């Protein structure tokens, strides 16, 4: 994602475009991590603990 944004933004906006591309990449990574953690947390709650007698 960062590379694509950089290729689109840097030629026209220079260093500011690079900063924007980096921010877009970090934002996308944060959203992906948030979604993944939510998914793992839901699956952990859905499975009962494995208890031995």
C-alpha positions, -999 to +999 in steps of 0.1 A: +000+000+000+028+024+009+046+018-024+015+024-045+007+056-026+043+067-029+044+062-066+012+082-070+021+110-045+058+116-046+062+128-082+036+155-078+041+165-041+077+156-033+085+151+004+050+160+015+037+132-008+062+108+008+050+118+042+014+113+031+022+079+016+038+068+048+008+080+068-015+060+045+007+029+050+008+032+087-030+038+089-037+008+067-014-014+089-031-002+120-066-010+107-054-044+096-039-051+130-071-039+147-093-062+126-070-092+131-069-087+169-107-084+169-110-116+149-086-135+172-103-122+203-138-133+190-125-168+182-109-172+216-141-163+234-161-187+212-140-218+221-145-231+256-113-237+275-098-272+274-101-285+310-090-318+323-106-335+352 
